[in-house]
Amino acid sequence: METRANYLLVGSFVLVAVLGLFLFVVWLARFQFDTLYDQYQLSFSGHVTGISQGSPVNFQGVPVGQVLQIGFS
């Protein structure tokens, strides 16, 4: 008994599987192609508490971002 592979069918299956894997990774990473980001640098003259790296930033109660970095000037 001879086994013959249909190379077109196998190639199509591999291509669809790779494309599906790529789309799944993009979806899983929640990659946002059309999102614009703004970065702000704030300076405080007094003592500041309750802020840490990764803390959420809210605007009128709506989450709009997060604290990326904290440093001294």
PEVENQUI-V180812 format. One record per pair of residues at least 24 apart in sequence whose ideal C-beta (glycine too) atoms are under 10 Angstrom apart, sorted by the first residue. I is the first residue (numbers start at 1). J is the second residue. Records with the same first field share a line. If there is no record, write none. Layout:
I->J, J
This chain:
37->65
38->64, 65
39->65, 68, 69
40->65, 68
41->69, 71, 73
42->67
43->73
